[in-house]
Amino acid sequence: MAGVLHQILSGLATGGIYASVALALVMVYRATHLLNFAQCEMATFSTYIALTLIQAGWPYWGAFVATVLVSFGIGVALERLLLRRMEHARSLAAVGVTIGLLLIFNALSGWLFGFTVKQFPSPFESSGGGGAVLGGMISTHELGMTAITLVVVAAVYAFFRHTTLGLAMRAAAANPESSRLVGIRVGWTLALGWGLAASLGAIAGMMVAPEVFLDPNMMSGILLYAFAGALLGGIDNPAGAVVGGFAVGVIENLGGAYLVGTDLKLTLALVIITGVLVLRPAGLFGRAVVARV
């Protein structure tokens, strides 16, 4: 029983990372009906920026905030300079652009920062060791990154629910034509959505790096888990994506420990994706859209 509880708690911690990335994927999808396959490679690039600042003598949280702001700028710039030109292109062409961005950011990370594996510091541990809490069932870093994830999710929820800009972004994503009629600058709100998604990815990258170490391919597998979480919760439902991300983290840990083994854990994400697409394409909390033709 203690082992199962340990796997659940650890799964919730890693699920928080999947939830953050899944939320970023859903935000971009709701705004543009496009999946950003470069989300995790952008997050890895941002994590390298944070490590560079820390090695230059910046305090951790100063580097953390600076990286989030830089990542926001990168996301806005990509939307305004590149994705904006794909607004009327076919969906497959836009998907090809995001896959191209994935390859570009992956190559840039290796070219600028090196391909060797690097250790990333944790703000929740005094050293590289793994301090433990709750009877050794979860590390202090896992507990800390779960708390950070919950705070970020709550902040995003409050932003979209209780701020004028957040409401404008929701309106622009739901109905761009009507939003323009009431004076909302739809182009800039979509760009801000890309920037916010890039910031969420950067936070996820900085939280997961102390667990898996930092290299250009650090988050390649995480994209698959996050995509599974987004589909499970509902690709058009931000709250569902968060729940789906946490659920995938728990399923991954329990399945890896007691079902398929740690070497085959990634196949569980593929099973979830396939099962959702076959049985419930809208996800657990998504809504099926019916169009009369």
C-alpha positions as CSV (number, residue, x, y, z in Angstrom):
1,M,0.0,0.0,0.0
2,A,2.8,2.4,0.8
3,G,4.4,1.7,-2.6
4,V,1.1,2.5,-4.4
5,L,0.8,5.7,-2.4
6,H,4.4,6.6,-3.3
7,Q,3.7,6.1,-7.0
8,I,0.5,8.1,-6.9
9,L,2.2,11.1,-5.1
10,S,5.2,11.0,-7.5
11,G,2.8,10.7,-10.4
12,L,1.0,13.8,-9.3
13,A,4.3,15.7,-9.2
14,T,5.3,14.7,-12.7
15,G,1.7,15.1,-13.8
16,G,1.9,18.7,-12.8
17,I,4.6,19.2,-15.5
18,Y,2.4,17.4,-18.1
19,A,-0.6,19.6,-17.0
20,S,1.4,22.8,-17.6
21,V,2.5,21.7,-21.1
22,A,-1.0,20.4,-21.9
23,L,-2.5,23.7,-20.8
24,A,-0.1,25.5,-23.1
25,L,-1.0,23.2,-26.0
26,V,-4.7,23.8,-25.4
27,M,-4.3,27.6,-25.2
28,V,-2.6,27.7,-28.6
29,Y,-5.2,25.2,-30.0
30,R,-8.2,27.2,-28.8
31,A,-6.8,30.4,-30.3
32,T,-5.6,29.0,-33.7
33,H,-6.9,25.4,-34.0
34,L,-3.3,24.4,-34.3
35,L,-1.1,22.2,-32.2
36,N,2.3,23.6,-31.4
37,F,4.6,20.6,-31.7
38,A,7.6,22.9,-30.9
39,Q,6.2,23.6,-27.4
40,C,8.6,21.4,-25.5
41,E,11.7,22.3,-27.5
42,M,10.9,25.9,-26.8
43,A,10.7,25.0,-23.2
44,T,14.1,23.3,-23.3
45,F,15.6,26.3,-25.0
46,S,14.2,28.6,-22.2
47,T,15.6,26.3,-19.6
48,Y,19.1,26.7,-21.1
49,I,18.6,30.4,-20.8
50,A,17.8,30.1,-17.1
51,L,20.8,27.9,-16.5
52,T,23.0,30.4,-18.3
53,L,21.7,33.3,-16.1
54,I,22.2,31.2,-12.9
55,Q,25.8,30.3,-13.9
56,A,26.4,34.0,-14.5
57,G,25.6,34.7,-10.9
58,W,21.9,35.5,-11.0
59,P,19.8,34.2,-8.0
60,Y,17.5,31.4,-8.9
61,W,14.2,33.2,-8.7
62,G,15.6,36.2,-10.5
63,A,16.7,33.9,-13.4
64,F,13.3,32.2,-13.2
65,V,11.3,35.5,-13.7
66,A,13.7,36.7,-16.4
67,T,13.4,33.4,-18.3
68,V,9.6,33.5,-18.1
69,L,9.6,37.1,-19.5
70,V,12.1,36.2,-22.3
71,S,10.1,33.2,-23.2
72,F,6.9,35.3,-23.4
73,G,8.7,37.6,-25.8
74,I,9.9,34.7,-27.9
75,G,6.3,33.3,-28.1
76,V,4.9,36.7,-29.1
77,A,7.6,37.3,-31.7
78,L,7.1,33.8,-33.3
79,E,3.4,34.5,-33.6
80,R,3.8,38.0,-35.1
81,L,6.7,37.2,-37.4
82,L,6.0,33.7,-38.5
83,L,2.7,32.1,-37.5
84,R,0.8,35.3,-38.5
85,R,1.8,34.6,-42.1
86,M,0.2,31.2,-41.9
87,E,-3.2,32.5,-40.8
88,H,-4.9,31.6,-44.1
89,A,-2.7,28.7,-45.0
90,R,-3.8,25.1,-45.0
91,S,-3.7,23.4,-41.6
92,L,-1.1,20.9,-42.8
93,A,1.2,23.7,-43.8
94,A,0.9,25.3,-40.4
95,V,1.6,22.0,-38.7
96,G,4.7,21.7,-40.8
97,V,5.9,25.1,-39.6
98,T,5.6,24.0,-35.9
99,I,7.5,20.8,-36.7
100,G,10.1,22.9,-38.4
101,L,10.3,25.1,-35.2
102,L,10.8,21.9,-33.2
103,L,13.8,21.0,-35.2
104,I,15.2,24.5,-35.2
105,F,14.9,25.0,-31.4
106,N,16.4,21.5,-30.8
107,A,19.4,22.3,-33.0
108,L,19.8,25.8,-31.5
109,S,19.9,24.4,-28.0
110,G,22.7,22.0,-28.9
111,W,24.6,24.6,-31.0
112,L,24.5,27.4,-28.5
113,F,24.7,25.5,-25.2
114,G,26.3,22.1,-26.1
115,F,24.9,18.6,-26.3
116,T,26.4,17.3,-23.0
117,V,24.0,16.6,-20.2
118,K,24.0,19.3,-17.5
119,Q,22.7,19.4,-14.0
120,F,20.1,22.0,-13.3
121,P,19.7,23.3,-9.7
122,S,16.5,22.9,-7.7
123,P,15.2,25.8,-5.6
124,F,13.7,23.4,-3.2
125,E,16.8,21.4,-2.2
126,S,19.9,22.7,-0.5
127,S,22.1,20.5,-2.6
128,G,21.9,18.0,-5.5
129,G,20.6,15.4,-3.0
130,G,17.0,14.4,-2.7
131,G,15.5,15.6,0.5
132,A,12.3,13.7,1.2
133,V,9.1,14.5,3.0
134,L,5.9,12.6,3.9
135,G,7.8,9.6,5.2
136,G,10.1,9.5,2.2
137,M,7.3,9.1,-0.3
138,I,8.0,12.3,-2.2
139,S,11.1,14.5,-2.6
140,T,11.1,18.1,-1.6
141,H,11.6,19.1,-5.3
142,E,8.6,17.0,-6.4
143,L,6.5,18.7,-3.7
144,G,7.8,22.1,-4.6
145,M,7.1,21.7,-8.4
146,T,3.6,20.4,-7.6
147,A,3.0,23.5,-5.6
148,I,4.4,25.8,-8.3
149,T,2.2,24.0,-10.9
150,L,-0.9,24.6,-8.8
151,V,-0.1,28.2,-8.3
152,V,0.5,28.7,-12.0
153,V,-2.8,27.0,-12.9
154,A,-4.7,29.1,-10.4
155,A,-3.1,32.3,-11.7
156,V,-4.0,31.4,-15.3
157,Y,-7.5,30.6,-14.2
158,A,-7.9,34.0,-12.4
159,F,-6.3,35.8,-15.4
160,F,-8.8,34.4,-17.9
161,R,-11.8,34.7,-15.5
162,H,-11.3,38.0,-13.8
163,T,-9.2,40.3,-16.0
164,T,-10.3,42.4,-19.0
165,L,-7.4,41.1,-21.1
166,G,-8.1,37.5,-20.2
167,L,-11.7,37.9,-21.2
168,A,-10.7,39.5,-24.4
169,M,-8.4,36.6,-25.2
170,R,-11.1,34.1,-24.5
171,A,-13.5,36.0,-26.8
172,A,-10.9,36.3,-29.6
173,A,-10.3,32.6,-29.5
174,A,-14.0,31.7,-29.4
175,N,-15.3,34.2,-32.1
176,P,-12.7,36.4,-33.8
177,E,-15.2,38.1,-36.1
178,S,-17.5,39.2,-33.4
179,S,-14.5,40.2,-31.2
180,R,-13.3,42.6,-33.9
181,L,-16.7,44.2,-34.1
182,V,-16.5,45.2,-30.4
183,G,-13.0,46.6,-30.7
184,I,-10.8,43.7,-29.6
185,R,-7.5,43.6,-31.4
186,V,-7.7,39.9,-32.2
187,G,-4.2,39.7,-33.8
188,W,-2.4,40.9,-30.6
189,T,-4.6,38.9,-28.3
190,L,-3.6,35.7,-30.2
191,A,0.1,36.8,-30.0
192,L,-0.3,37.2,-26.3
193,G,-1.7,33.7,-26.1
194,W,1.4,32.3,-27.8
195,G,3.5,34.3,-25.4
196,L,1.6,33.0,-22.4
197,A,1.9,29.4,-23.7
198,A,5.7,29.8,-24.1
199,S,5.9,31.1,-20.6
200,L,4.0,28.1,-19.2
201,G,6.4,25.8,-21.2
202,A,9.4,27.6,-19.7
203,I,8.1,27.1,-16.2
204,A,7.5,23.4,-16.9
205,G,11.1,23.1,-18.3
206,M,12.7,24.7,-15.3
207,M,10.7,22.5,-12.9
208,V,11.4,19.2,-14.7
209,A,15.1,19.8,-15.4
210,P,16.4,19.0,-11.9
211,E,14.6,15.6,-12.1
212,V,15.8,14.5,-15.6
213,F,18.9,16.6,-16.1
214,L,19.2,19.1,-19.0
215,D,20.1,18.3,-22.6
216,P,18.6,19.3,-26.0
217,N,16.2,16.3,-26.0
218,M,15.1,16.7,-22.3
219,M,11.4,17.2,-23.0
220,S,10.9,15.1,-26.2
221,G,9.0,12.4,-24.3
222,I,7.1,15.0,-22.2
223,L,5.4,16.4,-25.3
224,L,3.8,13.0,-25.9
225,Y,2.6,12.7,-22.3
226,A,1.3,16.3,-22.4
227,F,-0.5,15.6,-25.6
228,A,-2.1,12.5,-24.1
229,G,-3.2,14.6,-21.1
230,A,-4.7,17.3,-23.4
231,L,-6.6,14.8,-25.4
232,L,-7.8,12.9,-22.3
233,G,-9.2,16.1,-20.6
234,G,-10.4,17.7,-23.8
235,I,-8.2,19.5,-26.4
236,D,-10.5,22.6,-26.2
237,N,-10.9,22.6,-22.4
238,P,-8.1,24.2,-20.4
239,A,-9.3,22.9,-17.0
240,G,-9.8,19.4,-18.6
241,A,-6.2,19.5,-19.9
242,V,-4.9,20.2,-16.4
243,V,-6.9,17.3,-15.0
244,G,-5.8,15.1,-17.9
245,G,-2.1,16.0,-17.3
246,F,-2.3,15.0,-13.6
247,A,-4.2,11.8,-14.5
248,V,-1.6,10.8,-17.1
249,G,1.2,11.3,-14.6
250,V,-0.5,9.0,-12.1
251,I,-1.3,6.4,-14.9
252,E,2.3,6.5,-16.1
253,N,3.8,5.9,-12.7
254,L,1.3,3.1,-11.7
255,G,1.5,1.5,-15.1
256,G,5.3,1.7,-15.2
257,A,5.7,0.2,-11.7
258,Y,3.1,-2.5,-11.8
259,L,2.0,-3.2,-15.4
260,V,4.5,-2.6,-18.3
261,G,7.8,-1.7,-16.5
262,T,9.7,1.5,-16.6
263,D,11.2,0.9,-20.1
264,L,7.8,0.8,-21.7
265,K,6.1,3.7,-19.9
266,L,6.0,5.8,-23.0
267,T,3.7,3.3,-24.7
268,L,1.0,4.1,-22.0
269,A,0.8,7.6,-23.5
270,L,0.3,6.1,-27.0
271,V,-2.4,3.8,-25.6
272,I,-4.2,6.8,-24.0
273,I,-4.0,8.8,-27.2
274,T,-5.4,5.9,-29.3
275,G,-8.1,5.0,-26.8
276,V,-9.3,8.6,-26.5
277,L,-9.4,9.2,-30.2
278,V,-11.3,5.9,-30.8
279,L,-13.7,6.0,-27.8
280,R,-14.2,9.7,-27.0
281,P,-12.5,12.1,-29.4
282,A,-13.8,15.2,-27.5
283,G,-12.0,14.0,-24.3
284,L,-13.6,13.6,-20.8
285,F,-14.4,17.3,-20.4
286,G,-14.4,18.5,-24.0
287,R,-17.5,19.2,-26.1
288,A,-18.3,17.6,-29.4
289,V,-19.1,20.2,-32.1
290,V,-21.8,19.3,-34.6
291,A,-22.0,21.4,-37.7
292,R,-25.0,21.3,-40.1
293,V,-24.0,21.1,-43.8
